[in-house]
């Protein structure tokens, strides 16, 4: 059996790990920004007596008129996708390395 693919270098794995950490930080920051914008929006609506529980239609109408929520939510989703992509790449490389490092066992054929 051969060893892990030499084209996947330690530098590449470290690059992916750094990008994963960067995506985690970005997700945390964008989630905080979204939460703050959402809290501000909910506070404005509450002052007008509008909550999702009491008047969902008016709440959703007002939400559409508040572009900041959509902006921060799109940023959160962007970093969620990055986090998933870099995490999947690292997991795949690790799994491939484990598979290639194991000697193959012969399975008796009946």
trRosetta pair geometry for C-beta under 8 A, 3 or more apart (Angstrom, degrees):
i j d omega theta_ij theta_ji phi_ij phi_ji
1 100 6.5 174 162 -167 112 61
1 102 7.6 -38 111 86 172 46
1 103 6.1 -170 11 -122 134 50
1 104 6.0 147 -62 -16 124 95
2 100 6.5 -42 87 -165 69 113
3 6 7.8 63 90 -60 103 80
3 100 6.3 92 -171 139 27 118
3 101 7.2 35 -136 -92 67 67
4 8 6.5 -78 153 63 109 116
4 96 6.8 101 -131 119 93 93
4 97 4.6 -5 -92 -114 132 79
4 100 5.2 141 -81 77 56 143
4 101 7.1 -10 -45 -55 93 88
5 8 5.0 72 83 7 99 101
5 96 7.3 -13 2 139 107 134
5 100 7.8 -174 -24 -49 66 170
6 9 7.6 27 172 -76 55 73
8 12 5.6 -113 -157 72 57 139
8 13 6.9 68 166 -50 93 94
8 93 5.8 180 -172 -138 149 116
9 12 4.8 105 56 2 74 98
9 13 7.2 -137 101 0 44 85
10 13 5.6 -54 -149 39 36 111
10 14 6.2 36 152 -18 68 107
11 14 5.7 -56 -146 40 30 110
11 15 6.2 37 151 -24 64 104
12 15 5.4 -49 -148 32 32 116
12 16 6.5 32 153 -16 64 102
13 16 5.7 -52 -150 37 33 110
13 17 6.3 34 150 -20 65 106
13 90 7.0 97 -150 -122 80 86
13 93 6.3 -165 -103 125 100 157
14 17 5.4 -51 -144 37 34 114
14 18 6.3 37 154 -20 65 104
15 18 5.8 -54 -149 36 29 111
15 19 6.4 27 153 -17 64 107
16 19 5.6 -55 -146 39 32 111
16 20 6.3 37 152 -23 65 104
16 86 5.5 167 -171 -157 81 91
16 89 5.4 -129 -145 103 138 124
16 90 5.2 169 130 -69 129 93
16 93 7.5 136 51 5 164 147
17 20 5.5 -51 -149 33 31 115
17 21 6.5 31 153 -17 64 103
17 90 6.5 94 -77 -102 70 138
18 21 5.8 -53 -149 37 32 110
18 22 6.3 34 151 -20 65 107
19 22 5.4 -52 -145 38 33 115
19 23 6.3 36 153 -21 65 104
19 82 7.4 -119 161 176 96 107
19 86 4.9 -161 104 -109 103 143
20 23 5.7 -52 -147 35 30 111
20 24 6.5 34 151 -21 63 103
20 83 6.8 84 -149 -135 70 59
20 86 4.0 -164 -79 124 81 132
20 87 6.0 111 -128 -66 121 65
20 90 6.4 -22 -52 -19 149 142
21 24 5.5 -50 -149 33 34 114
21 25 6.5 34 152 -17 64 103
22 25 5.8 -53 -150 37 32 111
22 26 6.3 32 151 -18 64 108
23 26 5.5 -53 -144 40 32 113
23 27 6.1 36 155 -22 65 105
23 79 5.4 160 -166 -161 75 80
23 82 3.9 -156 -121 114 128 113
23 83 4.4 -178 134 -72 126 68
23 86 5.8 170 8 22 146 137
24 27 5.8 -52 -146 35 28 112
24 28 6.5 29 154 -19 62 105
24 83 6.2 98 -73 -111 61 114
25 28 5.8 -55 -151 35 31 111
25 29 6.3 26 155 -15 66 108
26 29 5.8 -58 -145 40 30 108
26 30 6.0 22 161 -12 68 111
26 75 7.9 -124 167 170 97 95
26 78 8.0 -71 139 99 129 97
26 79 4.3 -162 109 -112 105 133
26 82 7.2 18 68 63 138 145
27 30 6.0 -58 -138 43 27 104
27 31 5.9 31 159 -23 64 110
27 76 6.7 75 -145 -147 69 62
27 79 3.8 -171 -75 128 74 129
27 80 6.2 104 -117 -66 121 57
27 82 7.9 -155 -53 62 103 104
27 83 5.7 2 -42 -44 145 136
28 31 5.8 -56 -145 35 25 112
28 32 6.5 25 155 -18 61 106
29 32 5.8 -56 -152 35 30 111
29 33 6.4 29 152 -17 65 106
30 33 5.4 -50 -145 38 36 113
30 34 6.2 38 154 -20 66 104
30 72 6.3 168 -172 -166 80 76
30 75 4.1 -148 -142 123 132 109
30 76 4.7 -173 124 -77 114 61
30 78 7.6 -154 -123 54 176 96
30 79 5.5 160 29 7 140 139
31 34 5.7 -52 -145 38 30 111
31 35 6.2 32 154 -21 64 107
31 76 5.5 92 -80 -117 65 112
32 35 5.7 -53 -145 36 30 112
32 36 6.4 30 155 -19 64 105
33 36 5.8 -55 -149 36 29 110
33 37 6.4 26 154 -15 64 108
33 72 5.0 -150 114 -133 99 123
33 75 7.2 -6 72 78 132 144
34 37 5.8 -58 -146 40 31 108
34 38 6.0 30 155 -19 67 109
34 69 7.3 79 -149 -147 80 59
34 72 3.8 170 -89 137 75 120
34 73 5.8 103 -128 -72 130 55
34 75 7.3 -166 -55 63 108 102
34 76 5.3 -19 -27 -43 152 130
35 38 5.7 -54 -142 39 28 111
35 39 6.2 31 156 -21 64 106
36 39 5.8 -52 -145 35 29 111
36 40 6.4 30 154 -18 62 106
37 40 5.7 -54 -150 37 31 112
37 41 6.2 32 152 -18 65 107
37 68 5.0 -145 -153 130 136 113
37 69 5.6 -177 129 -87 120 62
37 72 5.1 159 27 5 147 153
38 41 5.5 -54 -146 39 32 113
38 42 6.1 32 155 -18 66 107
38 69 6.2 88 -84 -121 73 104
38 72 7.9 -125 -34 81 87 138
39 42 5.8 -53 -143 39 29 110
39 43 6.2 34 154 -23 63 106
40 43 5.7 -54 -149 34 29 113
40 44 6.6 30 152 -19 63 103
41 44 5.8 -54 -151 34 32 111
41 45 6.4 27 153 -14 65 107
41 62 7.7 153 -173 130 100 107
41 63 7.1 74 170 -109 141 72
41 66 5.4 91 -118 172 125 168
41 68 7.8 -171 -60 73 118 108
41 69 5.9 4 -41 -64 161 123
42 45 5.7 -55 -147 40 33 110
42 46 6.0 37 154 -24 67 107
42 51 7.7 46 -158 -121 89 77
43 46 5.6 -51 -143 34 29 113
43 47 6.6 35 155 -23 61 102
44 47 5.9 -54 -155 30 30 113
44 48 7.0 14 151 -5 61 107
44 62 8.0 -165 105 168 110 137
45 48 5.8 -68 -157 44 36 103
45 50 4.3 -86 -175 80 91 98
45 51 6.6 131 126 -82 114 45
45 59 6.1 60 -159 -120 149 80
45 62 5.9 146 -96 95 108 157
46 49 7.4 48 -172 -76 34 18
46 50 7.2 -108 -75 60 27 55
46 51 6.2 42 -97 -74 76 94
49 54 7.1 -84 160 103 73 154
49 55 7.9 57 123 9 78 132
50 54 6.7 -145 -143 77 36 110
50 55 5.1 -72 -136 63 80 120
50 58 4.9 -109 -133 109 130 121
50 59 5.4 174 159 -75 105 75
50 62 6.6 106 112 0 155 149
51 54 4.8 74 51 17 88 99
51 55 7.0 98 51 33 46 73
51 59 6.6 4 153 -83 15 133
52 56 5.4 41 -160 -104 62 76
52 59 4.9 -150 -85 113 58 173
53 56 7.8 62 -62 -61 8 84
55 58 4.3 5 137 32 120 113
55 59 5.9 143 97 -23 72 90
56 59 5.4 -58 -144 39 31 116
56 60 6.1 28 160 -17 68 106
57 60 6.1 -56 -147 38 26 106
57 61 6.3 29 153 -20 62 107
58 61 5.5 -52 -145 36 33 115
58 62 6.3 31 157 -16 66 106
59 62 6.0 -59 -151 39 27 107
59 63 6.3 31 150 -25 63 109
60 63 5.3 -51 -144 33 34 117
60 64 6.6 39 155 -22 64 100
61 64 6.0 -54 -156 30 31 111
61 65 6.9 20 149 -11 62 108
62 65 5.6 -62 -154 40 37 110
62 66 6.4 31 150 -20 69 111
63 66 5.7 -63 -149 36 34 110
63 69 6.2 -61 -162 61 83 158
66 69 5.1 52 110 0 105 111
66 70 7.8 147 99 -6 65 86
67 70 5.5 -57 -158 40 52 111
67 71 6.1 56 147 -26 78 104
68 71 5.4 -54 -148 35 35 116
68 72 6.4 25 160 -12 69 105
69 72 6.3 -59 -146 41 28 101
69 73 6.0 27 156 -18 64 113
70 73 5.6 -57 -141 40 29 112
70 74 6.2 31 159 -22 65 105
71 74 6.0 -58 -153 33 26 108
71 75 6.7 25 150 -17 62 105
72 75 5.5 -51 -151 34 38 114
72 76 6.5 43 150 -22 67 100
73 76 5.5 -48 -149 32 36 114
73 77 6.4 35 152 -16 65 105
74 77 5.6 -53 -147 39 34 112
74 78 6.3 44 151 -27 65 102
75 78 5.5 -48 -149 29 33 117
75 79 6.7 23 157 -10 64 104
76 79 6.3 -64 -154 41 29 102
76 80 6.3 33 149 -23 65 108
77 80 5.4 -52 -145 34 34 116
77 81 6.5 35 156 -19 65 102
78 81 6.0 -58 -156 34 29 109
78 82 6.6 26 149 -16 64 106
79 82 5.3 -48 -143 38 40 114
79 83 6.1 46 155 -24 67 103
80 83 5.7 -52 -146 35 29 114
80 84 6.4 29 153 -17 62 106
81 84 5.7 -55 -148 38 31 111
81 85 6.2 30 155 -20 66 108
82 85 5.7 -57 -145 37 30 110
82 86 6.2 18 163 -8 68 108
83 86 6.5 -59 -141 43 24 100
83 87 5.9 23 160 -17 62 117
84 87 5.8 -61 -141 42 24 111
84 88 6.0 24 160 -20 63 110
85 88 5.9 -57 -146 36 25 109
85 89 6.4 25 155 -19 62 106
86 89 5.6 -51 -146 35 33 113
86 90 6.4 29 157 -14 66 106
87 90 6.0 -58 -148 40 29 107
87 91 6.1 28 155 -18 65 110
88 91 5.7 -56 -142 39 30 111
88 92 6.1 32 157 -21 65 108
89 92 5.8 -56 -148 36 27 111
89 93 6.4 26 155 -17 63 106
90 93 5.8 -53 -146 36 32 110
90 94 6.3 31 155 -18 65 107
91 94 5.7 -56 -148 38 30 111
91 95 6.2 28 155 -18 65 108
92 95 5.7 -55 -143 38 30 109
92 96 6.2 29 158 -18 65 107
93 96 5.8 -54 -146 38 29 110
93 97 6.3 32 154 -21 63 107
94 97 5.7 -55 -150 35 29 113
94 98 6.5 28 153 -17 64 104
95 98 5.7 -54 -149 36 33 109
95 99 6.3 31 154 -19 66 106
96 99 5.7 -55 -145 37 32 111
96 100 6.1 22 159 -12 67 110
97 100 6.1 -61 -142 43 27 103
97 101 6.0 26 158 -23 64 113
98 101 5.8 -60 -143 35 27 111
98 102 6.7 29 159 -24 63 105
99 102 6.3 -57 -155 26 29 109
